[in-house]
Amino acid sequence: MRPMTLPRDVQEFLDGYPHGGNDPRQSANLGFYSNTLRCRPDDHLVEEIHEQCGKGITISSNESTASFNGCKFPIREHGMNFESQPLQPHEIAAIKADPRALERLLASYRLMLDFYGMRLVSEETGAVDRALPPRNYAPRYENLVRSSHNYLRISRILKCLSEFGFERMNAGFLLHVLNEQSESNALNTPGLCSSMDRWWANCIRNQEEREWVRGIIAKVRQDDGYVFTREMYTAALDQRLETGSFRDEDVKAEL
């Protein structure tokens, strides 16, 4: 993958928001994931959102639930929902210390994966796969590539997961999308690939892991004969779980 100038928001994220500050008076995100504060402007508790959206919602109706995105995936930046509060460092520490709050965050991630036609296979490795019947992944994939506002949401989700100790999920998501592109020619539109290559693939703070993922993406983009198979996907995630690293002679990326 050729060198590129990182978008400013991604560079700020990678640098840990050195100029972000911390306001102890602001705790809306902590209240939301403690299930004590309702999301604005929709006036729902996080567990109410999970319950409502777990009842088999269609794409058209689930689209409205995406307005909760700013609350469900708080980051240390302002988003499109101007009523959401940028995440504060003291909130990160408090949420990470609360197992129930972390469970709710993962439930939000599962919810958005379902919206995108996917499912979380393993919390340990971050492995993702297509949604199982009766969910039909195909129209959800189509909605994902057609609705470009999803691309900003995915950047936000990946940054949020990193903030709360779930960064292993990022590679699981990215490499799943890459496998679909490489082996099935799915999720392979120019707009989605551009967002993936420039934004999503850089939303990993672990430099070695980020470079490895970007290297695999580059091989798929540059070599028409190279296919990133499902077997390679599973092997890479399993190896990282076992050794702590993707780097291995059998799944080496040309960086």
C-alpha positions as CSV (number, residue, x, y, z in Angstrom):
1,M,0.0,0.0,0.0
2,R,1.6,3.3,-1.0
3,P,2.4,5.8,1.6
4,M,-0.4,8.2,2.3
5,T,-1.0,11.3,4.4
6,L,-3.3,10.2,7.2
7,P,-6.6,12.1,7.6
8,R,-6.3,14.5,10.5
9,D,-8.9,12.7,12.7
10,V,-7.1,9.4,12.3
11,Q,-3.7,10.9,13.2
12,E,-5.3,12.5,16.3
13,F,-6.7,9.1,17.2
14,L,-3.4,7.3,16.7
15,D,-1.6,10.0,18.8
16,G,-4.1,9.5,21.6
17,Y,-5.7,12.9,21.3
18,P,-2.8,14.8,22.9
19,H,-4.8,18.1,23.0
20,G,-8.1,16.5,24.0
21,G,-8.2,17.4,27.7
22,N,-10.5,16.0,30.3
23,D,-13.6,17.6,31.8
24,P,-14.8,15.7,34.9
25,R,-18.1,17.6,34.7
26,Q,-19.0,15.7,31.5
27,S,-20.2,12.2,32.0
28,A,-23.0,11.6,29.6
29,N,-21.3,8.6,27.9
30,L,-20.6,7.0,31.3
31,G,-24.2,7.5,32.3
32,F,-25.4,6.0,29.0
33,Y,-23.3,2.8,29.3
34,S,-24.2,2.6,33.0
35,N,-27.8,2.3,31.7
36,T,-28.8,5.3,33.9
37,L,-28.9,8.1,31.3
38,R,-31.1,8.3,28.2
39,C,-29.6,9.0,24.8
40,R,-30.4,12.3,23.3
41,P,-32.4,13.2,21.2
42,D,-34.1,9.8,21.1
43,D,-34.7,9.3,24.9
44,H,-33.7,5.6,25.2
45,L,-31.6,3.8,27.7
46,V,-28.9,1.6,26.1
47,E,-30.6,-1.7,27.2
48,E,-33.9,-0.5,25.7
49,I,-32.1,0.1,22.4
50,H,-30.6,-3.4,22.5
51,E,-33.9,-5.0,23.4
52,Q,-35.9,-3.2,20.6
53,C,-33.2,-3.8,18.0
54,G,-32.9,-7.5,18.9
55,K,-36.5,-8.2,17.8
56,G,-35.9,-8.8,14.1
57,I,-35.9,-5.2,12.8
58,T,-35.8,-4.7,9.0
59,I,-33.2,-2.6,7.3
60,S,-35.5,0.3,6.8
61,S,-36.6,0.5,10.4
62,N,-33.1,-0.4,11.7
63,E,-31.8,2.6,9.7
64,S,-33.5,4.8,12.2
65,T,-31.7,3.1,15.1
66,A,-28.4,4.2,13.5
67,S,-29.2,7.7,14.9
68,F,-28.1,6.3,18.2
69,N,-24.6,5.8,16.8
70,G,-23.1,8.8,18.4
71,C,-24.2,7.6,21.8
72,K,-23.5,3.9,21.2
73,F,-19.9,4.4,20.1
74,P,-18.5,7.5,21.9
75,I,-15.1,8.8,20.9
76,R,-13.0,11.8,21.8
77,E,-14.3,13.8,18.8
78,H,-17.5,15.6,17.9
79,G,-19.7,13.6,15.6
80,M,-22.7,14.1,13.4
81,N,-25.0,14.0,16.4
82,F,-24.4,17.4,17.9
83,E,-26.2,16.4,21.0
84,S,-23.7,13.7,21.8
85,Q,-20.8,14.5,24.1
86,P,-17.1,13.8,23.2
87,L,-15.8,11.0,25.2
88,Q,-13.7,12.1,28.3
89,P,-10.7,10.2,29.6
90,H,-12.3,9.7,33.0
91,E,-15.3,8.1,31.3
92,I,-13.0,5.6,29.5
93,A,-11.5,4.6,32.9
94,A,-14.8,4.2,34.6
95,I,-16.4,2.2,31.8
96,K,-13.4,-0.1,31.5
97,A,-13.7,-0.8,35.2
98,D,-17.4,-1.8,34.9
99,P,-17.8,-5.3,33.3
100,R,-21.6,-4.6,32.7
101,A,-20.8,-1.4,30.9
102,L,-18.3,-3.2,28.7
103,E,-20.9,-6.0,28.0
104,R,-23.3,-3.3,26.8
105,L,-20.6,-1.8,24.5
106,L,-20.1,-5.2,22.9
107,A,-23.8,-5.7,22.6
108,S,-23.9,-2.4,20.7
109,Y,-21.1,-3.7,18.4
110,R,-23.1,-6.9,17.8
111,L,-26.1,-4.8,17.0
112,M,-24.3,-2.8,14.3
113,L,-22.7,-5.9,12.9
114,D,-26.2,-7.4,12.5
115,F,-27.3,-4.2,10.7
116,Y,-24.4,-4.7,8.3
117,G,-25.3,-8.3,7.6
118,M,-22.6,-9.8,9.9
119,R,-22.2,-11.5,13.2
120,L,-19.4,-11.7,15.8
121,V,-18.2,-15.3,15.9
122,S,-15.6,-15.0,18.6
123,E,-15.0,-12.3,21.3
124,E,-11.5,-13.8,21.9
125,T,-10.3,-13.4,18.3
126,G,-12.7,-10.8,17.0
127,A,-13.7,-13.1,14.1
128,V,-16.7,-11.9,12.1
129,D,-18.8,-13.8,9.5
130,R,-21.9,-13.3,7.5
131,A,-25.2,-13.2,9.4
132,L,-27.0,-16.6,9.8
133,P,-30.6,-17.3,8.6
134,P,-33.2,-16.0,9.1
135,R,-31.2,-12.9,8.7
136,N,-30.4,-12.3,5.0
137,Y,-27.0,-10.8,4.8
138,A,-27.2,-9.9,1.1
139,P,-29.6,-6.9,1.3
140,R,-27.7,-5.7,4.3
141,Y,-24.4,-5.8,2.4
142,E,-26.2,-4.0,-0.4
143,N,-27.4,-1.3,2.0
144,L,-23.9,-1.0,3.5
145,V,-22.3,-0.3,0.1
146,R,-25.1,2.0,-1.1
147,S,-25.4,4.2,2.0
148,S,-22.0,5.9,2.3
149,H,-22.9,7.5,5.7
150,N,-22.2,4.0,7.1
151,Y,-18.5,4.5,6.3
152,L,-18.2,7.4,8.9
153,R,-20.0,5.2,11.4
154,I,-17.5,2.3,10.9
155,S,-14.6,4.7,11.5
156,R,-16.3,5.7,14.7
157,I,-17.0,2.2,15.8
158,L,-13.4,1.1,15.3
159,K,-12.0,4.1,17.2
160,C,-14.4,3.4,20.0
161,L,-13.5,-0.3,20.3
162,S,-9.9,0.7,20.5
163,E,-10.6,3.2,23.4
164,F,-12.2,0.5,25.5
165,G,-9.7,-2.4,25.1
166,F,-11.5,-4.1,22.3
167,E,-9.0,-3.2,19.5
168,R,-8.7,-6.9,18.6
169,M,-12.2,-6.6,17.1
170,N,-10.9,-4.1,14.5
171,A,-8.7,-6.5,12.6
172,G,-11.4,-9.1,12.8
173,F,-13.9,-6.8,11.1
174,L,-11.4,-5.4,8.5
175,L,-10.0,-8.8,7.5
176,H,-13.6,-10.2,7.1
177,V,-14.4,-7.4,4.7
178,L,-11.2,-8.0,2.9
179,N,-12.0,-11.7,2.6
180,E,-15.4,-10.9,1.2
181,Q,-13.8,-8.6,-1.4
182,S,-11.1,-11.0,-2.3
183,E,-12.9,-14.3,-2.4
184,S,-16.5,-13.4,-3.2
185,N,-16.2,-9.9,-4.8
186,A,-18.7,-8.6,-2.2
187,L,-18.4,-5.2,-0.4
188,N,-16.1,-4.3,-3.2
189,T,-17.3,-0.9,-4.4
190,P,-14.7,1.9,-5.0
191,G,-16.3,4.1,-2.3
192,L,-16.1,1.4,0.4
193,C,-12.6,0.3,-0.6
194,S,-11.4,4.0,-0.4
195,S,-12.8,4.4,3.1
196,M,-11.4,1.1,4.2
197,D,-7.9,1.8,2.8
198,R,-7.6,5.4,4.0
199,W,-9.6,5.4,7.2
200,W,-10.6,2.1,8.6
201,A,-7.3,0.3,8.1
202,N,-5.5,3.0,10.0
203,C,-7.9,2.9,13.1
204,I,-5.6,0.4,14.9
205,R,-3.2,1.9,17.4
206,N,-0.9,-1.1,17.6
207,Q,1.6,-0.1,14.9
208,E,2.8,-3.6,14.1
209,E,-0.8,-4.9,13.7
210,R,-1.9,-1.8,11.7
211,E,1.0,-2.3,9.3
212,W,0.3,-6.0,8.9
213,V,-3.4,-5.4,8.1
214,R,-2.5,-2.6,5.7
215,G,0.0,-4.9,4.0
216,I,-2.5,-7.7,3.5
217,I,-5.0,-5.2,2.0
218,A,-2.2,-3.9,-0.3
219,K,-1.5,-7.4,-1.6
220,V,-5.2,-8.0,-2.4
221,R,-5.4,-4.6,-4.1
222,Q,-2.2,-4.9,-6.1
223,D,-2.0,-8.6,-7.1
224,D,-5.0,-9.9,-9.1
225,G,-3.9,-13.5,-8.5
226,Y,-3.7,-13.2,-4.7
227,V,-6.8,-14.3,-2.8
228,F,-7.2,-13.7,0.9
229,T,-9.2,-16.8,1.7
230,R,-11.4,-17.6,4.7
231,E,-8.9,-20.2,5.8
232,M,-6.2,-17.5,5.8
233,Y,-8.5,-15.2,7.8
234,T,-9.2,-17.8,10.4
235,A,-5.5,-18.9,10.6
236,A,-4.3,-15.3,11.1
237,L,-6.8,-14.5,13.9
238,D,-6.1,-17.9,15.6
239,Q,-2.3,-17.2,15.4
240,R,-2.7,-13.8,16.9
241,L,-4.6,-15.3,19.8
242,E,-1.9,-17.9,20.4
243,T,1.2,-15.8,19.9
244,G,0.1,-12.2,20.3
245,S,1.0,-11.3,16.7
246,F,-0.1,-11.7,13.1
247,R,3.5,-11.9,11.8
248,D,4.4,-15.4,10.6
249,E,6.2,-16.8,7.6
250,D,3.0,-18.5,6.5
251,V,0.8,-15.4,6.4
252,K,3.5,-12.7,5.7
253,A,2.4,-9.4,4.2
254,E,4.6,-7.4,1.9
255,L,4.6,-4.0,3.6
